């Protein structure tokens, strides 16, 4: 009967330890299923948030203005309308990769004639 009581006591202590509880006097031969922390947890640093990099805008030079591209516009027609050359428009708009491709709503700097 004593052997059975000892087996039940060990099983009970093991169950309590596995559930996160503690026993009043655990037996030295019962294995510990949970490790005790050796030190207080380190403080957690707040998450780092990325800040967007501002995109430099092309400011019109003195005496120049901006033009918003409309449907059907070409660089040549815009140059004719404002009495400037296509080369001057290209120089005033360095972000213009292909002078033959304009997008509706695109802003162009019109240099002074």
TIKOL-33502 format. One record per residue: x, y, z of N, C-alpha, C in turn; residue in one letter; residue number from 0. Coordinates in Angstrom, 2 decimals. Layout:
REM residues N
SITE    n.east   n.north      n.up   ca.east   ca.north     ca.up    c.east   c.north      c.up   aa     i
SITE         X         Y         Z         X          Y         Z         X         Y         Z    A   NUM
...
REM end
This chain:
REM residues 113
SITE    n.east   n.north      n.up   ca.east   ca.north     ca.up    c.east   c.north      c.up   aa     i
SITE      0.81     -1.17      0.00      0.00       0.00      0.00      0.87      1.26      0.00    X     0
SITE      1.99      1.22      0.74      2.88       2.37      0.78      3.50      2.65     -0.58    X     1
SITE      3.83      1.62     -1.33      4.42       1.80     -2.65      3.41      2.48     -3.57    X     2
SITE      2.17      2.06     -3.48      1.13       2.66     -4.32      0.93      4.12     -3.94    X     3
SITE      0.95      4.46     -2.68      0.80       5.84     -2.22      1.98      6.69     -2.69    X     4
SITE      3.17      6.14     -2.69      4.34       6.87     -3.15      4.26      7.13     -4.65    X     5
SITE      3.80      6.16     -5.41      3.65       6.32     -6.86      2.61      7.40     -7.16    X     6
SITE      1.51      7.39     -6.42      0.46       8.40     -6.62      1.00      9.78     -6.26    X     7
SITE      1.77      9.89     -5.19      2.33      11.18     -4.77      3.29     11.72     -5.82    X     8
SITE      4.15     10.86     -6.39      5.09      11.29     -7.43      4.33     11.71     -8.67    X     9
SITE      3.31     10.97     -9.05      2.51      11.32    -10.23      1.80     12.64    -10.01    X    10
SITE      1.29     12.87     -8.82      0.60      14.12     -8.50      1.57     15.29     -8.56    X    11
SITE      2.77     15.14     -7.98      3.77      16.20     -8.00      4.21     16.50     -9.43    X    12
SITE      4.36     15.47    -10.25      4.76      15.67    -11.64      3.66     16.41    -12.40    X    13
SITE      2.40     16.08    -12.16      1.29      16.75    -12.82      1.20     18.21    -12.42    X    14
SITE      1.38     18.48    -11.14      1.33      19.86    -10.65      2.47     20.67    -11.25    X    15
SITE      3.66     20.11    -11.32      4.81      20.82    -11.88      4.63     21.07    -13.37    X    16
SITE      4.04     20.13    -14.09      3.82      20.29    -15.52      2.79     21.36    -15.81    X    17
SITE      1.87     21.59    -14.90      0.82      22.59    -15.10      1.28     23.97    -14.66    X    18
SITE      2.47     24.09    -14.16      2.97      25.39    -13.76      2.77     25.67    -12.29    X    19
SITE      2.21     24.75    -11.57      2.00      24.94    -10.14      3.24     24.57     -9.38    X    20
SITE      3.18     24.67     -8.07      4.32      24.26     -7.27      3.83     23.35     -6.16    X    21
SITE      4.66     22.48     -5.77      4.34      21.56     -4.69      4.99     22.07     -3.42    X    22
SITE      4.40     21.77     -2.30      4.93      22.27     -1.03      6.31     21.71     -0.76    X    23
SITE      6.50     20.42     -0.98      7.82      19.85     -0.75      8.09     18.80     -1.82    X    24
SITE      8.65     19.23     -2.95      8.93      18.27     -4.01     10.04     17.32     -3.59    X    25
SITE      9.92     16.13     -4.10     10.95      15.15     -3.75     12.20     15.45     -4.55    X    26
SITE     13.37     15.25     -4.00     14.61      15.56     -4.69     14.83     14.70     -5.92    X    27
SITE     14.21     13.52     -6.00     14.42      12.66     -7.15     13.48     12.99     -8.30    X    28
SITE     12.45     13.82     -8.07     11.51      14.17     -9.13     12.17     15.20    -10.05    X    29
SITE     12.17     14.95    -11.36     12.80      15.90    -12.29     11.97     17.18    -12.41    X    30
SITE     12.66     18.28    -12.55     11.98      19.57    -12.72     11.67     19.75    -14.20    X    31
SITE     10.42     20.06    -14.52     10.05      20.21    -15.93     10.16     21.65    -16.40    X    32
SITE     10.34     22.58    -15.48     10.45      23.98    -15.87     11.74     24.56    -15.32    X    33
SITE     12.44     25.34    -16.14     13.66      25.98    -15.69     13.30     27.33    -15.11    X    34
SITE     13.95     27.69    -14.04     13.71      28.98    -13.41     14.57     30.03    -14.10    X    35
SITE     14.02     31.22    -14.30     14.83      32.27    -14.94     15.96     32.67    -14.02    X    36
SITE     17.14     32.92    -14.59     18.30      33.25    -13.78     18.38     34.73    -13.49    X    37
SITE     17.74     35.55    -14.28     17.78      36.99    -14.07     16.48     37.59    -14.55    X    38
SITE     16.24     38.82    -14.19     15.04      39.52    -14.65     15.14     39.71    -16.16    X    39
SITE     14.01     39.64    -16.86     14.07      39.82    -18.32     14.55     41.22    -18.69    X    40
SITE     15.31     41.28    -19.76     15.83      42.56    -20.23     14.68     43.41    -20.76    X    41
SITE     14.83     44.71    -20.66     13.77      45.58    -21.17     13.76     45.50    -22.69    X    42
SITE     12.58     45.60    -23.24     12.41      45.48    -24.68     12.43     46.89    -25.27    X    43
SITE     13.26     47.08    -26.27     13.35      48.38    -26.92     12.12     48.60    -27.78    X    44
SITE     11.63     49.83    -27.87     10.46      50.08    -28.72     10.82     49.85    -30.18    X    45
SITE      9.84     49.47    -31.00     10.14      49.22    -32.41     10.59     50.49    -33.11    X    46
SITE     11.53     50.32    -34.02     12.05      51.45    -34.77     11.16     51.67    -35.98    X    47
SITE     10.72     52.91    -36.14      9.87      53.23    -37.29     10.70     53.95    -38.33    X    48
SITE     10.55     53.51    -39.56     11.29      54.13    -40.65     10.62     55.46    -41.02    X    49
SITE     11.43     56.46    -41.23     10.89      57.73    -41.67     11.08     57.84    -43.17    X    50
SITE     10.05     58.26    -43.88     10.17      58.34    -45.33     11.20     59.40    -45.73    X    51
SITE     11.94     59.07    -46.76     12.92      60.01    -47.29     12.21     60.98    -48.21    X    52
SITE     12.35     62.27    -47.96     11.67      63.23    -48.83     12.26     63.21    -50.23    X    53
SITE     11.40     63.31    -51.20     11.83      63.33    -52.59     11.98     64.79    -52.99    X    54
SITE     13.18     65.18    -53.44     13.35      66.58    -53.80     12.51     66.93    -55.01    X    55
SITE     11.85     68.06    -54.93     11.05      68.49    -56.07     11.87     69.49    -56.88    X    56
SITE     11.57     69.54    -58.15     12.27      70.47    -59.02     11.55     71.80    -58.92    X    57
SITE     12.22     72.76    -58.32     11.62      74.08    -58.18     11.88     74.87    -59.46    X    58
SITE     10.85     75.52    -59.96     11.06      76.31    -61.17     12.07     77.43    -60.92    X    59
SITE     12.92     77.68    -61.89     13.90      78.75    -61.78     13.18     80.10    -61.86    X    60
SITE     13.88     81.14    -61.49     13.31      82.47    -61.54     12.87     82.79    -62.97    X    61
SITE     11.66     83.28    -63.10     11.14      83.62    -64.42     10.51     82.44    -65.14    X    62
SITE     10.53     81.26    -64.54      9.90      80.10    -65.19      8.61     79.77    -64.47    X    63
SITE      7.86     78.85    -65.02      6.59      78.42    -64.42      6.41     76.94    -64.67    X    64
SITE      5.35     76.38    -64.12      5.08      74.95    -64.33      3.88     74.79    -65.25    X    65
SITE      3.86     73.66    -65.92      2.77      73.32    -66.82      2.35     71.88    -66.53    X    66
SITE      1.04     71.63    -66.48      0.53      70.28    -66.27      0.16     69.69    -67.61    X    67
SITE      0.73     68.55    -67.93      0.50      67.89    -69.22     -0.95     67.46    -69.34    X    68
SITE     -1.53     67.73    -70.51     -2.91      67.34    -70.82     -2.91     66.30    -71.94    X    69
SITE     -4.05     65.69    -72.14     -4.18      64.66    -73.17     -3.82     65.26    -74.54    X    70
SITE     -2.96     64.57    -75.27     -2.57      64.99    -76.61     -1.36     65.90    -76.66    X    71
SITE     -0.85     66.34    -75.51      0.32      67.22    -75.49      1.57     66.49    -75.97    X    72
SITE      2.44     67.25    -76.64      3.78      66.77    -76.99      4.76     67.82    -76.50    X    73
SITE      5.98     67.42    -76.31      7.00      68.36    -75.86      7.19     69.47    -76.90    X    74
SITE      7.13     69.10    -78.17      7.29      70.09    -79.24      6.16     71.12    -79.19    X    75
SITE      4.91     70.67    -79.01      3.77      71.59    -78.97      3.84     72.50    -77.74    X    76
SITE      4.26     71.97    -76.62      4.40      72.78    -75.40      5.50     73.82    -75.61    X    77
SITE      6.60     73.41    -76.24      7.70      74.34    -76.52      7.22     75.46    -77.44    X    78
SITE      6.45     75.13    -78.48      5.92      76.14    -79.38      4.98     77.11    -78.66    X    79
SITE      4.12     76.57    -77.79      3.14      77.39    -77.07      3.84     78.42    -76.18    X    80
SITE      4.95     78.02    -75.54      5.63      78.92    -74.61      6.89     79.57    -75.19    X    81
SITE      7.08     79.42    -76.50      8.18      80.06    -77.23      9.56     79.72    -76.64    X    82
SITE      9.75     78.42    -76.39     11.04      77.91    -75.93     11.39     76.72    -76.83    X    83
SITE     12.62     76.27    -76.74     13.02      75.12    -77.54     12.75     73.82    -76.77    X    84
SITE     12.69     72.72    -77.51     12.53      71.41    -76.90     13.74     71.12    -76.01    X    85
SITE     14.93     71.50    -76.47     16.15      71.29    -75.68     16.07     72.06    -74.35    X    86
SITE     15.51     73.28    -74.36     15.37      74.06    -73.13     14.38     73.37    -72.18    X    87
SITE     13.31     72.81    -72.73     12.35      72.07    -71.89     13.02     70.84    -71.28    X    88
SITE     13.80     70.12    -72.08     14.50      68.94    -71.57     15.49     69.32    -70.47    X    89
SITE     16.20     70.42    -70.66     17.18      70.86    -69.67     16.50     71.30    -68.37    X    90
SITE     15.31     71.89    -68.47     14.59      72.36    -67.29     13.90     71.22    -66.56    X    91
SITE     13.78     70.06    -67.20     13.11      68.91    -66.61     14.02     67.69    -66.67    X    92
SITE     15.05     67.63    -65.80     16.01      66.53    -65.85     15.40     65.17    -65.52    X    93
SITE     14.24     65.15    -64.85     13.61      63.87    -64.52     12.87     63.27    -65.72    X    94
SITE     12.80     64.02    -66.81     12.13      63.55    -68.03     13.06     62.56    -68.72    X    95
SITE     12.74     61.26    -68.61     13.62      60.23    -69.16     13.50     60.12    -70.68    X    96
SITE     12.27     60.14    -71.17     12.04      60.03    -72.60     11.17     61.21    -73.03    X    97
SITE     11.71     62.15    -73.81     10.92      63.32    -74.20      9.72     62.98    -75.08    X    98
SITE      9.68     61.77    -75.61      8.54      61.36    -76.43      7.40     60.77    -75.61    X    99
SITE      7.63     60.56    -74.31      6.61      59.95    -73.47      6.24     60.94    -72.35    X   100
SITE      5.06     61.52    -72.47      4.54      62.41    -71.43      3.31     61.75    -70.84    X   101
SITE      3.10     61.97    -69.55      1.94      61.39    -68.87      0.97     62.50    -68.51    X   102
SITE     -0.31     62.24    -68.70     -1.33      63.21    -68.33     -1.20     63.50    -66.84    X   103
SITE     -1.18     64.79    -66.48     -1.03      65.19    -65.09      0.41     65.44    -64.68    X   104
SITE      1.35     65.08    -65.52      2.77      65.29    -65.23      3.05     66.79    -65.20    X   105
SITE      3.89     67.22    -64.27      4.25      68.64    -64.15      5.59     68.86    -64.86    X   106
SITE      5.61     69.88    -65.71      6.83      70.25    -66.41      7.20     71.68    -66.03    X   107
SITE      8.48     71.93    -65.90      8.97      73.28    -65.67      9.15     73.93    -67.05    X   108
SITE      8.54     75.09    -67.20      8.68      75.85    -68.46      9.69     76.96    -68.19    X   109
SITE     10.87     76.91    -68.83     11.87      77.95    -68.58     11.45     79.29    -69.21    X   110
SITE     12.04     80.33    -68.71     11.78      81.66    -69.29     12.31     81.67    -70.71    X   111
SITE     11.58     82.31    -71.66     12.06      82.35    -73.07     13.30     83.18    -73.24    X   112
REM end
